[in-house]
């Protein structure tokens, strides 16, 4: 199974793809599969020869519906050759509290929160604020989406 670095690379790739698709509020879901499975089941638009065999590829799927995210995730199931998944969702993050002479002001910024999980229970969550190229893992999301994502594989 893939290691932590492979999962991190796949989560970042999925977030970059979501960024390229636009900031539209959609919850974007990606299947994680290995290079050989992808080459055998899909018609790749890009040559994948530069990827190591143990790399995970983030394959974009149709964005989830506009309903409640947890309700939408309950509907998701995966074939056996999918090793994991990544969910990228938009969030608004409080970035600072600024004191002014007449009071305080809160600054908010949009960001992408990306949750990656593997069938074996490994997981990684990354946050990237819009307009930056830095991913953070030192945050506590208001809703932990790791358990619902693992449940799409029948794992609790």
HELIX and SHEET records of a PDB file:
HELIX    1   1 UNK A    4  UNK A   21  1                                  18    
HELIX    2   2 UNK A   35  UNK A   41  1                                   7    
HELIX    3   3 UNK A   69  UNK A   74  1                                   6    
HELIX    4   4 UNK A  146  UNK A  151  1                                   6    
SHEET    1   A 5 UNK A  56  UNK A  60  0                                        
SHEET    2   A 5 UNK A  28  UNK A  34 -1                                        
SHEET    3   A 5 UNK A  84  UNK A 100 -1                                        
SHEET    4   A 5 UNK A 103  UNK A 118 -1                                        
SHEET    5   A 5 UNK A 123  UNK A 129 -1                                        
END                                                                             
